[in-house]
Amino acid sequence: MDMQQTSGYDLGALRASFPGWSLFQSDAGTFYATRCDVRLNDAEIKAGLQQTVSADDVATFEALLHEQSLKGWRRDRSRAV
């Protein structure tokens, strides 16, 4: 696991909290996450799920990822809430 320290924040710990996502921070400081090995379908997107999220600060970034987890995407893809 990458234990990269990013602006005083352990990006590795964030990766561990959201294992279904590939996370990185750009040279400009923007945080990005995209779903790993998943391609959302139209129904999932209409339900508010996003393939990729981004934010300029860690707090907003973490909140977006948490929000996506609450929206109900499941690996078996039986429903998106």
Secondary structure, DSSP 8 states (H G I E B T S, - for coil): ----EETTEEHHHHHHH-TTEEEEE-TTS-EEEEETT----HHHHHTT--SEEEESSHHHHHHHHHHHHHTT--TT-S---
